[in-house]
Amino acid sequence: MQFIKIANEGVKNLSPYQAGKPIEELERELGISNIIKLASNENPFGFPESAKQAIQAQLADLTRYPDANGYYLKEVIAKKFGVALNQITLGNGSNDLLELIAHTFATEQDEIIFSQYAFIVYPLVAQAINARSVVIPAKDYGHDLDAFVAAITPKTKLIYVANPNNPTGTFLTHQQIADFLAKVPENVIVVLDEAYTEFTHPDERVDSFKLLQQHSNLVICRTLSKAYGLAGLRIGYAVSNNEIADLFNRVRQPFNCNSLALAAAIAVMQDDAFVAQVAENNRIEMARYEQFFQQNGLEYIRSKGNFITVDLKQPAAPIYEKLLHQGVIVRPIAGYGMPNHLRISIGLPEENDRFFDALLKVLN
């Protein structure tokens, strides 16, 4: 029996999401140690002592189910951003929420709009539910919002906007987002994916919660995997109109956030000093990357995230493989339609030095 014959039509041609290569896998393959991973936009500082203590305190209760509603985490989010508890939906990372939103609103009769070079989960989600993907050509590697508006049809159900965008790091201002939302019909859900918003400067950051007060069709998605350092615990949150949040909670799996993730998230979301340290390191080291690329005649895309994408003007896969033998893991992004580019996560100063040395060695 070929079970693919009876699978959902969208799943038949779906390719699994390709995550960054783990350090342990590279150790097994090449038998090398002292490896640095700059592939998955993880937090180079790990997570703070406040989260460690919260996890330790929760260990004794792991025989019990977690709080299905995540009340205390929602309370922290609500207080931090001035929103109501019934506007918040918790997810097993923001990926879980991005999929949950599509399952809630879209069917195979509908269209989902997103940008070329945008987060690869958007087309995966659309294809899995047999919705039609409407891919808008990128403008300077970023979102062409005027073209988004022009592409809206009566079949359009969802629009995904990543800001900053992964893997290119491009950024839309508050005014650009506001002008765009004003042109989108109320019956089209706009998902503003802000996984990297903490790395933008506070003065330029989009006030997405203010926009939510003005646009009931807006859904804001965020994660604690990046600036907050909880990638391994998988937790994120969405904030929306309370009616939309109610719909999400009808579809959301019960207990989709585990007890350790909830405890750590409550602690780290109140640890502003830790997040500020992470953002400051990112700012300083991003400038070093830009200087390094400029000095060595390499083109790069200006990034507002915790990563930067460089154009090698040649197939990136062989460079990536040679870097692996130097004990440096970065991210080739041919799967995004960018075969000559590598995406590098911003690490600690000593990790970035390792990358600079390794890349020069490989290219020379």
Buried (B, 14 or more C-beta within 10 A) or exposed (E): EEEEEEEEEBEEEBEEEEEBBBBEEBBEEEEEEEBBBBBBBBBBBBBBEBBBEBBEEBEEEEEEEBBBBBEEBBEBBBEEBEBEBBBBBBBBBBBBBBBBBBBBBBEEEBBBBBBBBBBBBBBBBBBBBBBBBBBBEBBEBBBBBBBBBEBBEEEBBBBBBBBBBBBBBBBBEBEBBBBBBEEBEEEBBBBBBBBBBBBBEEEEBBEBBEBBEEBEBBBBBBBBBBBBBBBEBBBBBBBBBEEBBEBBBEBBEEEBBBBBBBBBBBBBBBBEEBBEBBBEBBEEBBEBBBEBBEEEEBEBBBBBBBBBBBBBEEEBEEBBEBBBEBBBBBBBBBEBEBBBBBBBBBBBEEBBBBBBEBBEEBEE
